[in-house]
Each structure stands twice: as structure tokens, then as C-alpha cells.
């Protein structure tokens, strides 16, 4: 696959993830955080964005493995 063909779909996925994160942070009462196993913080926005990004990347590029925390 020509790498330039990756830019548009990945950009769209990232725009959607950014919108999701900003929507969560607009409602300060909805910001929830917890600690990961290494004691670093993770928020609901982090988790939701991660799920959206990995789901959409898997749909668009099923043959490309995703490595993530």
C-alpha cells in the first residue's frame, strides 16, 4: 500500500478521537481517572480514545497489527 493513502483515513480517525476527548473534557464532572499497573494515571478520555482508535484502525487496515498499551 502506498503510504500516502494512509494519511487521510488515519487523519479522520484521529480527528474523531480528538473530538471524543474534547467532549469528555468539556464536562469537568465527567472526568474520571484511575491508576494503571505502573501507577501512572489514565482517564476515561484516554481509554475511550484508545478503543476508538484501535477499533477504527483494525477496520480500515485489518492486515496491519496494532501494538498498544
Backbone atoms as SQL, in Angstrom:
CREATE TABLE atoms (id INTEGER PRIMARY KEY, chain TEXT, resi INTEGER, resn TEXT, atom TEXT, x REAL, y REAL, z REAL);
INSERT INTO atoms VALUES
  (1, 'A', 1, 'UNK', 'N', 0.843, -1.180, 0.000),
  (2, 'A', 1, 'UNK', 'CA', 0.000, 0.000, 0.000),
  (3, 'A', 1, 'UNK', 'C', 0.890, 1.246, 0.000),
  (4, 'A', 2, 'UNK', 'N', 0.514, 2.191, -0.822),
  (5, 'A', 2, 'UNK', 'CA', 1.205, 3.475, -0.878),
  (6, 'A', 2, 'UNK', 'C', 0.946, 4.222, 0.428),
  (7, 'A', 3, 'UNK', 'N', 2.012, 4.600, 1.136),
  (8, 'A', 3, 'UNK', 'CA', 1.864, 5.255, 2.437),
  (9, 'A', 3, 'UNK', 'C', 1.035, 6.531, 2.384),
  (10, 'A', 4, 'UNK', 'N', 1.047, 7.224, 1.261),
  (11, 'A', 4, 'UNK', 'CA', 0.258, 8.460, 1.160),
  (12, 'A', 4, 'UNK', 'C', -1.239, 8.163, 1.252),
  (13, 'A', 5, 'UNK', 'N', -1.649, 6.945, 0.932),
  (14, 'A', 5, 'UNK', 'CA', -3.069, 6.569, 1.039),
  (15, 'A', 5, 'UNK', 'C', -3.484, 6.311, 2.483),
  (16, 'A', 6, 'UNK', 'N', -2.524, 6.239, 3.376),
  (17, 'A', 6, 'UNK', 'CA', -2.823, 6.036, 4.794),
  (18, 'A', 6, 'UNK', 'C', -3.198, 7.337, 5.494),
  (19, 'A', 7, 'UNK', 'N', -2.713, 8.446, 4.970),
  (20, 'A', 7, 'UNK', 'CA', -2.840, 9.739, 5.658),
  (21, 'A', 7, 'UNK', 'C', -4.294, 10.139, 5.884),
  (22, 'A', 8, 'UNK', 'N', -5.112, 10.089, 4.873),
  (23, 'A', 8, 'UNK', 'CA', -6.495, 10.551, 5.011),
  (24, 'A', 8, 'UNK', 'C', -7.302, 9.713, 6.003),
  (25, 'A', 9, 'UNK', 'N', -7.309, 8.383, 5.884),
  (26, 'A', 9, 'UNK', 'CA', -8.100, 7.619, 6.861),
  (27, 'A', 9, 'UNK', 'C', -7.572, 7.746, 8.291),
  (28, 'A', 10, 'UNK', 'N', -6.265, 7.792, 8.442),
  (29, 'A', 10, 'UNK', 'CA', -5.710, 7.938, 9.795),
  (30, 'A', 10, 'UNK', 'C', -6.033, 9.315, 10.354),
  (31, 'A', 11, 'UNK', 'N', -5.952, 10.339, 9.525),
  (32, 'A', 11, 'UNK', 'CA', -6.308, 11.698, 9.970),
  (33, 'A', 11, 'UNK', 'C', -7.753, 11.754, 10.433),
  (34, 'A', 12, 'UNK', 'N', -8.648, 11.101, 9.709),
  (35, 'A', 12, 'UNK', 'CA', -10.062, 11.088, 10.099),
  (36, 'A', 12, 'UNK', 'C', -10.267, 10.383, 11.434),
  (37, 'A', 13, 'UNK', 'N', -9.577, 9.279, 11.633),
  (38, 'A', 13, 'UNK', 'CA', -9.671, 8.554, 12.901),
  (39, 'A', 13, 'UNK', 'C', -9.182, 9.435, 14.043),
  (40, 'A', 14, 'UNK', 'N', -8.067, 10.114, 13.833),
  (41, 'A', 14, 'UNK', 'CA', -7.516, 10.977, 14.885),
  (42, 'A', 14, 'UNK', 'C', -8.408, 12.182, 15.170),
  (43, 'A', 15, 'UNK', 'N', -9.044, 12.730, 14.141),
  (44, 'A', 15, 'UNK', 'CA', -9.985, 13.839, 14.356),
  (45, 'A', 15, 'UNK', 'C', -11.164, 13.374, 15.209),
  (46, 'A', 16, 'UNK', 'N', -11.666, 12.174, 14.925),
  (47, 'A', 16, 'UNK', 'CA', -12.787, 11.639, 15.708),
  (48, 'A', 16, 'UNK', 'C', -12.366, 11.383, 17.154),
  (49, 'A', 17, 'UNK', 'N', -11.169, 10.867, 17.359),
  (50, 'A', 17, 'UNK', 'CA', -10.674, 10.631, 18.709),
  (51, 'A', 17, 'UNK', 'C', -10.487, 11.961, 19.446),
  (52, 'A', 18, 'UNK', 'N', -9.982, 12.960, 18.761),
  (53, 'A', 18, 'UNK', 'CA', -9.796, 14.284, 19.373),
  (54, 'A', 18, 'UNK', 'C', -11.125, 14.878, 19.804),
  (55, 'A', 19, 'UNK', 'N', -12.137, 14.742, 18.953),
  (56, 'A', 19, 'UNK', 'CA', -13.471, 15.254, 19.285),
  (57, 'A', 19, 'UNK', 'C', -14.017, 14.536, 20.514),
  (58, 'A', 20, 'UNK', 'N', -13.853, 13.220, 20.562),
  (59, 'A', 20, 'UNK', 'CA', -14.312, 12.445, 21.709),
  (60, 'A', 20, 'UNK', 'C', -13.642, 12.933, 22.993),
  (61, 'A', 21, 'UNK', 'N', -12.334, 13.125, 22.955),
  (62, 'A', 21, 'UNK', 'CA', -11.584, 13.591, 24.130),
  (63, 'A', 21, 'UNK', 'C', -12.062, 14.976, 24.564),
  (64, 'A', 22, 'UNK', 'N', -12.191, 15.884, 23.622),
  (65, 'A', 22, 'UNK', 'CA', -12.622, 17.246, 23.957),
  (66, 'A', 22, 'UNK', 'C', -14.038, 17.260, 24.520),
  (67, 'A', 23, 'UNK', 'N', -14.920, 16.419, 23.989),
  (68, 'A', 23, 'UNK', 'CA', -16.286, 16.340, 24.511),
  (69, 'A', 23, 'UNK', 'C', -16.286, 15.881, 25.970),
  (70, 'A', 24, 'UNK', 'N', -15.423, 14.931, 26.294),
  (71, 'A', 24, 'UNK', 'CA', -15.338, 14.465, 27.682),
  (72, 'A', 24, 'UNK', 'C', -14.801, 15.580, 28.574),
  (73, 'A', 25, 'UNK', 'N', -13.761, 16.271, 28.135),
  (74, 'A', 25, 'UNK', 'CA', -13.141, 17.307, 28.970),
  (75, 'A', 25, 'UNK', 'C', -13.992, 18.572, 29.091),
  (76, 'A', 26, 'UNK', 'N', -14.963, 18.756, 28.190),
  (77, 'A', 26, 'UNK', 'CA', -15.863, 19.906, 28.322),
  (78, 'A', 26, 'UNK', 'C', -16.730, 19.770, 29.565),
  (79, 'A', 27, 'UNK', 'N', -17.008, 18.535, 29.954),
  (80, 'A', 27, 'UNK', 'CA', -17.813, 18.275, 31.143),
  (81, 'A', 27, 'UNK', 'C', -16.860, 17.854, 32.261),
  (82, 'A', 28, 'UNK', 'N', -16.372, 18.810, 33.007),
  (83, 'A', 28, 'UNK', 'CA', -15.354, 18.544, 34.033),
  (84, 'A', 28, 'UNK', 'C', -15.822, 17.520, 35.072),
  (85, 'A', 29, 'UNK', 'N', -17.154, 17.450, 35.308),
  (86, 'A', 29, 'UNK', 'CA', -17.671, 16.476, 36.277),
  (87, 'A', 29, 'UNK', 'C', -17.531, 15.043, 35.755),
  (88, 'A', 30, 'UNK', 'N', -17.402, 14.884, 34.441),
  (89, 'A', 30, 'UNK', 'CA', -17.326, 13.552, 33.841),
  (90, 'A', 30, 'UNK', 'C', -15.902, 13.022, 33.772),
  (91, 'A', 31, 'UNK', 'N', -14.934, 13.854, 34.127),
  (92, 'A', 31, 'UNK', 'CA', -13.534, 13.415, 34.047),
  (93, 'A', 31, 'UNK', 'C', -13.273, 12.422, 35.180),
  (94, 'A', 32, 'UNK', 'N', -12.944, 11.212, 34.765),
  (95, 'A', 32, 'UNK', 'CA', -12.665, 10.144, 35.719),
  (96, 'A', 32, 'UNK', 'C', -11.262, 9.637, 35.451),
  (97, 'A', 33, 'UNK', 'N', -10.539, 9.365, 36.497),
  (98, 'A', 33, 'UNK', 'CA', -9.202, 8.812, 36.294),
  (99, 'A', 33, 'UNK', 'C', -8.963, 7.672, 37.261),
  (100, 'A', 34, 'UNK', 'N', -7.999, 6.856, 36.902),
  (101, 'A', 34, 'UNK', 'CA', -7.573, 5.748, 37.751),
  (102, 'A', 34, 'UNK', 'C', -6.077, 5.565, 37.510),
  (103, 'A', 35, 'UNK', 'N', -5.507, 4.605, 38.195),
  (104, 'A', 35, 'UNK', 'CA', -4.081, 4.342, 38.021),
  (105, 'A', 35, 'UNK', 'C', -3.890, 3.018, 37.298),
  (106, 'A', 36, 'UNK', 'N', -2.938, 3.019, 36.376),
  (107, 'A', 36, 'UNK', 'CA', -2.576, 1.789, 35.687),
  (108, 'A', 36, 'UNK', 'C', -1.668, 0.968, 36.607),
  (109, 'A', 37, 'UNK', 'N', -1.310, -0.221, 36.151),
  (110, 'A', 37, 'UNK', 'CA', -0.457, -1.102, 36.966),
  (111, 'A', 37, 'UNK', 'C', 0.876, -0.451, 37.334),
  (112, 'A', 38, 'UNK', 'N', 1.368, 0.426, 36.464),
  (113, 'A', 38, 'UNK', 'CA', 2.655, 1.083, 36.749),
  (114, 'A', 38, 'UNK', 'C', 2.479, 2.364, 37.566),
  (115, 'A', 39, 'UNK', 'N', 1.272, 2.578, 38.071),
  (116, 'A', 39, 'UNK', 'CA', 0.912, 3.727, 38.907),
  (117, 'A', 39, 'UNK', 'C', 0.824, 5.043, 38.140),
  (118, 'A', 40, 'UNK', 'N', 0.840, 4.996, 36.820),
  (119, 'A', 40, 'UNK', 'CA', 0.627, 6.212, 36.042),
  (120, 'A', 40, 'UNK', 'C', -0.879, 6.409, 35.838),
  (121, 'A', 41, 'UNK', 'N', -1.315, 7.655, 35.765),
  (122, 'A', 41, 'UNK', 'CA', -2.748, 7.912, 35.647),
  (123, 'A', 41, 'UNK', 'C', -3.277, 7.641, 34.239),
  (124, 'A', 42, 'UNK', 'N', -4.551, 7.265, 34.189),
  (125, 'A', 42, 'UNK', 'CA', -5.246, 7.091, 32.915),
  (126, 'A', 42, 'UNK', 'C', -6.668, 7.601, 33.120),
  (127, 'A', 43, 'UNK', 'N', -7.176, 8.315, 32.139),
  (128, 'A', 43, 'UNK', 'CA', -8.522, 8.882, 32.251),
  (129, 'A', 43, 'UNK', 'C', -9.500, 8.119, 31.366),
  (130, 'A', 44, 'UNK', 'N', -10.777, 8.398, 31.594),
  (131, 'A', 44, 'UNK', 'CA', -11.829, 7.836, 30.741),
  (132, 'A', 44, 'UNK', 'C', -11.597, 8.273, 29.297),
  (133, 'A', 45, 'UNK', 'N', -11.165, 9.498, 29.109),
  (134, 'A', 45, 'UNK', 'CA', -10.889, 10.000, 27.756),
  (135, 'A', 45, 'UNK', 'C', -9.777, 9.185, 27.103),
  (136, 'A', 46, 'UNK', 'N', -8.728, 8.859, 27.868),
  (137, 'A', 46, 'UNK', 'CA', -7.639, 8.023, 27.340),
  (138, 'A', 46, 'UNK', 'C', -8.178, 6.671, 26.877),
  (139, 'A', 47, 'UNK', 'N', -8.957, 6.031, 27.756),
  (140, 'A', 47, 'UNK', 'CA', -9.487, 4.698, 27.452),
  (141, 'A', 47, 'UNK', 'C', -10.428, 4.721, 26.246),
  (142, 'A', 48, 'UNK', 'N', -11.346, 5.695, 26.239),
  (143, 'A', 48, 'UNK', 'CA', -12.313, 5.778, 25.145),
  (144, 'A', 48, 'UNK', 'C', -11.626, 6.077, 23.816),
  (145, 'A', 49, 'UNK', 'N', -10.659, 6.975, 23.828),
  (146, 'A', 49, 'UNK', 'CA', -9.928, 7.302, 22.600),
  (147, 'A', 49, 'UNK', 'C', -9.145, 6.087, 22.112),
  (148, 'A', 50, 'UNK', 'N', -8.521, 5.382, 23.035),
  (149, 'A', 50, 'UNK', 'CA', -7.774, 4.174, 22.671),
  (150, 'A', 50, 'UNK', 'C', -8.692, 3.160, 21.990),
  (151, 'A', 51, 'UNK', 'N', -9.864, 2.936, 22.571),
  (152, 'A', 51, 'UNK', 'CA', -10.800, 1.980, 21.978),
  (153, 'A', 51, 'UNK', 'C', -11.243, 2.412, 20.586),
  (154, 'A', 52, 'UNK', 'N', -11.570, 3.684, 20.442),
  (155, 'A', 52, 'UNK', 'CA', -11.990, 4.199, 19.137),
  (156, 'A', 52, 'UNK', 'C', -10.874, 4.039, 18.105),
  (157, 'A', 53, 'UNK', 'N', -9.676, 4.446, 18.457),
  (158, 'A', 53, 'UNK', 'CA', -8.549, 4.399, 17.514),
  (159, 'A', 53, 'UNK', 'C', -8.243, 2.959, 17.107),
  (160, 'A', 54, 'UNK', 'N', -8.139, 2.059, 18.071),
  (161, 'A', 54, 'UNK', 'CA', -7.787, 0.683, 17.724),
  (162, 'A', 54, 'UNK', 'C', -8.898, -0.006, 16.930),
  (163, 'A', 55, 'UNK', 'N', -10.142, 0.271, 17.286),
  (164, 'A', 55, 'UNK', 'CA', -11.276, -0.311, 16.544),
  (165, 'A', 55, 'UNK', 'C', -11.271, 0.165, 15.095),
  (166, 'A', 56, 'UNK', 'N', -11.134, 1.462, 14.895),
  (167, 'A', 56, 'UNK', 'CA', -11.176, 2.015, 13.540),
  (168, 'A', 56, 'UNK', 'C', -9.955, 1.611, 12.712),
  (169, 'A', 57, 'UNK', 'N', -8.776, 1.596, 13.333),
  (170, 'A', 57, 'UNK', 'CA', -7.586, 1.152, 12.595),
  (171, 'A', 57, 'UNK', 'C', -7.726, -0.304, 12.165),
  (172, 'A', 58, 'UNK', 'N', -8.278, -1.136, 13.048),
  (173, 'A', 58, 'UNK', 'CA', -8.474, -2.553, 12.715),
  (174, 'A', 58, 'UNK', 'C', -9.443, -2.731, 11.558),
  (175, 'A', 59, 'UNK', 'N', -10.477, -1.886, 11.519),
  (176, 'A', 59, 'UNK', 'CA', -11.442, -1.953, 10.409),
  (177, 'A', 59, 'UNK', 'C', -10.806, -1.516, 9.097),
  (178, 'A', 60, 'UNK', 'N', -10.084, -0.408, 9.128),
  (179, 'A', 60, 'UNK', 'CA', -9.501, 0.157, 7.906),
  (180, 'A', 60, 'UNK', 'C', -8.300, -0.631, 7.401),
  (181, 'A', 61, 'UNK', 'N', -7.521, -1.174, 8.340),
  (182, 'A', 61, 'UNK', 'CA', -6.266, -1.851, 7.978),
  (183, 'A', 61, 'UNK', 'C', -6.165, -3.195, 8.706),
  (184, 'A', 62, 'UNK', 'N', -7.028, -4.139, 8.345),
  (185, 'A', 62, 'UNK', 'CA', -7.088, -5.401, 9.096),
  (186, 'A', 62, 'UNK', 'C', -5.806, -6.237, 9.044),
  (187, 'A', 63, 'UNK', 'N', -4.959, -6.013, 8.077),
  (188, 'A', 63, 'UNK', 'CA', -3.737, -6.814, 7.957),
  (189, 'A', 63, 'UNK', 'C', -2.539, -6.194, 8.671),
  (190, 'A', 64, 'UNK', 'N', -2.728, -4.991, 9.211),
  (191, 'A', 64, 'UNK', 'CA', -1.634, -4.318, 9.913),
  (192, 'A', 64, 'UNK', 'C', -1.855, -4.497, 11.424),
  (193, 'A', 65, 'UNK', 'N', -0.917, -5.161, 12.114),
  (194, 'A', 65, 'UNK', 'CA', -1.100, -5.352, 13.558),
  (195, 'A', 65, 'UNK', 'C', -0.977, -4.047, 14.327),
  (196, 'A', 66, 'UNK', 'N', -1.691, -3.963, 15.429),
  (197, 'A', 66, 'UNK', 'CA', -1.657, -2.778, 16.292),
  (198, 'A', 66, 'UNK', 'C', -0.944, -3.152, 17.581),
  (199, 'A', 67, 'UNK', 'N', 0.052, -2.368, 17.939),
  (200, 'A', 67, 'UNK', 'CA', 0.762, -2.560, 19.200),
  (201, 'A', 67, 'UNK', 'C', 0.432, -1.357, 20.065),
  (202, 'A', 68, 'UNK', 'N', -0.107, -1.619, 21.245),
  (203, 'A', 68, 'UNK', 'CA', -0.562, -0.529, 22.103),
  (204, 'A', 68, 'UNK', 'C', -0.469, -0.951, 23.560),
  (205, 'A', 69, 'UNK', 'N', -0.536, 0.039, 24.454),
  (206, 'A', 69, 'UNK', 'CA', -0.523, -0.284, 25.881),
  (207, 'A', 69, 'UNK', 'C', -1.816, -0.952, 26.261);
